[in-house]
């Protein structure tokens, strides 16, 4: 019988403690902010780890605004099948209720990502960060702020610019809402906009105006710093995305202006390109990019550890 490996046991213990902390954080938020008819089942919002026992490379995937970890599960499963360890954090205010999200700032979302990075660092030597939509913006910001922490960054449909005139005035509306509430005119405030999600079983059906304001503030920070990005990047954009301006990906790519930056367009009529049949086209682009980062990476994954 093979003797136990104390280093591996200690590593796995740290994983478990950090994971339990995140799960506990979610359960508390779920209990406090539960709204009958709006809050999704717990499995939608719960953060999760897919550990490959022999993997030295971990990939952190970040979901989008009004979504939850379940949004990127197909992407996570694909990478897991290729031999990578994958962790998906839950962004603050997500997986609970729109009211919870309405009180969050992008700094809190960054903190959620930071804790996910800490989890992967305990079990993986190499890290890649990726995200979809708002999660892509957070991934880019992390890569800009912490260039030595990652070998690469993957941005899919980052919302550098939204489609629709209404989003151009959300800051004004948000200011009015704050004034109306502070003045006791709560009934005159419009704190939420109706959302028509591609994945209604995952996403909130109403969007806090505060949330859009925070995303725009985040992307403004990202855009102003893209030229300082120092690691390989893959930028993917939906060509006919009805929610994010199709030029967003091109502008991000042009600002990065590095030889090891790659741009791909996916021709699809919906915003959500990481779930369903279209996702396979996206995932193949991701796999090709990862092959450039890790050309010697084994293609036979070790799934001896159960998903957590």
N, C-alpha and C positions, 0 to 999 in steps of 0.2 A: 504493500500500500504506500502511495506517495505521501511523504510527510507534508504537513501544512506549510504554506509559505507565509511567514509572519508579515512580510512587507505587503503582500497582496491583501492579506486579511485586514491590515491597518488601513490600507487604501480604500477598501470596500466599506469599512466602518465609517470613515469620513464621508464617503458618498451617502451612506444611509442617514447619517445625522443631518447633513445639509438638505437632503431630499425630504426628510421628515419635517424639517423646519419650514420648507416651502409648502409642503402639503398642509401643514397645520395653519400656515398663513392663509392659504386658500379657503380651508374649511371655516375659519373664523369669519373671513370676509363674506363667504357664501351665506353663512347664518345671519350675519348682521344686515346684509343688503338684499336678501331674497325678496323677490316680488312675484307673487302668484300671477301666472299668465305671461310673464316676461323672462324670468330667470330660467336658463336652460338646465338640463340634468347635470349633475356634478362631473360626469365623465367628459363632458364637453370642455369644461374649464380647467380641469386638473392638469398641472404640469407633469411631464413624463420624461423618463430616461430610457433609451434603448441601448443597453451596454453590450459591446462585443468584447469578449474576454481578452483577446489577443491584440486589440486595437491600440495603437499609439496615437491615433488621430481622432479628435473629437470635433463634431460640427454642432454649433449652436444655431437653432432656427427660431426666428422671431415672427410671431403672427401680426396681423394687421389691426387697425382701429375697429372697435365694436365686435371683434372676433374673439378667438380663444385658441388655446393650443391645438384643439381638434382641427382647426383650419389647415395646419401644415402637417397633419399626420401622414398623409399619403407621401409627401416629400420626405418626411423622416423615415418612413418604412422603406422607401427606395434606397436611401443612403445606407440604412442599416443592412439592407440586403447586399450591399456592395462591400461590407466589412467595416464600416465606420461606426463609432459610438456617437449617438445623437442625443442631445438634450433640448427640450422645448420648454422654456419658461412661460409663466403666465404674467402678462403685463398687468400692473396695478389697475384696478377698475374694470377688468375684463373677466368674463366668465361668471359675473354676478348680476349686475343690473345697470341700466343706463344712468340711474341716479348716482351710483357709485362712481361711474366713469366721469360724470359731470363735475366732480370735485377733484379730479386728478390733473397733474401737470406732467409734461414730458420728462422732467427730472426724475419723477417717480418711476416712469417706464424704464429709464436708463438704469435706475437702481435695481429693478427687476432683472434686467439683462446682466448687470454686474454679478448678481448672486448666481445666475445661471453659469456664467464664466467660471466662478469659483468652484462650482460643482464639477465642471469638466476638467478643470486644472488638477483636481485630486486624482484623476484616473487617466488622463491623456497628456502626452508630451507636446503634441502639435494641435493647434486650434484653427478652425475656420469659422467665420461667422456669416450667416446669411439671413435674409428676411424677405417677407412679402408685403408690399404696399407700405403702410406706416412702419412695419417691422423692417423693411428694407432701408428706410431712412434712419432708423435706430442702428441698424447694422453698419451703415456707412459712417455714422457719427462715432460709433465705437471704434471703427477702424482708423478714423482720422485722429481721434483722441489718444488711442493706445496702439500705435503702429507696430510695436514690438510684441504685442500679445497674440497676433494672428499671422498665419501664412497667407491668407487670402480672404476676400470679402465677396459675397454674392448678393446683388440687389435685383429684386424682381418687382417691377411696377412701382417703384418709389414715386410718391405723389409730389413731385417738384411743383407741378401745377395741376390743379383740378379742372375738370371740364364744368362748364356752367357758370353763368354770370353771378348766381347767388352767392357762391363762395368768396367772391371778391369783396363782399360787404359783411362778412361774419364778424370782423373785429368791431365794426360800428354797432352791429346788433348786440354783440357781447357787452359792449360798453353801456348800451341802452338797458340791457337786462340788469346789469349791476346797479345802475341808477334807479330803475323801477323797483327793484327789490329793496334797496336801501331806503327808498322813499315810501315804502309801504304800498306800492302799486303792483303787487305781485301778479295780479290778473292781467296786467298789460305786458308782462314779460313773455318772450318766446324763447324758452331755454332749450327746446328740442326741435329737430327737423325730422320728418318722416324718412326712414331708410328703406330701400327696396333691395335687400341683399341677394346675392347669388346663392348663398347657403343659409336659408331661413332657419334651419335647425341649429345653426351655430351662431350667427350674428344677431346683434340687437336690431330691433325693428324701428327704433328711434335713436337719432344721433344727437348727443349734447352739442350745442353750439360751442361750448368750451372746448370740446374735443377737437373740433376743426381748427379752432384758434391755436391750440397747442401743436397740432400737426404742422400748420403753416409756420409757426415760430421755429419748430424743429428743423423743417426743410430749409428755412432761410439760413439757419446756422450751418447746415450741411453744405448748401450751395456756396456759401462764402468761403468755405474751407476745402473744397474738393481738390483744388490744385496742390494741396499739401499732402494728399493721400500717397503713402509710400509703399503700398503692398499691391500685389496682383489683384485684379478685380474682374468680375463678370457682371455686366449690366444687361438685364433682359427687360424688354418693354412690349406690352401688347399693342399691336398695330392699330386695332380698332377698339381700344379700351373706352367704354362709355363713361367712365368715372375719372380717369387720370388722362390728362393731355398727352397724346402720343409722342410729342416732342420732348417730354420729360426725360426719357432714357437717353436720347441723343444729346441733350444739353449736359446731362451728368457725365456722359462718356467724354464729351469734348472738353469739359472742365478738368477732368482727371488727366487727360493728355499724357498717357504713359504707354510704352510699348507692350507692357504686360497687362494692359486693360483690354477687355473684349466686350463687344456690343453685339447683341442679337435681338431681332424682332420676331415676335410670334403673332401670326395672323389669326385673330380670334375676336369674336363680337362681344365677349363678356370680360369684366374686370378679373374674375377669378380664373387664373390659368394654372393653378397648382393643384386642382382637383379634377377628377374625371379624365376622359380620354385625352384631352389636349395636354394634360400635365406630362404625359410621356415625352412629348416633344421638348418641353421645358427641361425635364429631368435629364434627357440625353445631353443637352447643352451643359448642364451642371456637371454631369459625369466627365464630359470632355475637358472642362475647365479643371476639375480636380485631378485628372490624369496629367495635366501639365504641371501641377504642383507636386504630385506624388507619383512619378512615373513607375516607381518600383513597388507601389502599394499592392499587397496581395489581393487577388480577386475572390479568394475562397474565405468567406467570413466565418468566424468562430462564434456561434450563437449559444455557447454553453451557459451563458448567464441569461436569466429570464428578464424580459422588459419590466421596468419598474415605473 
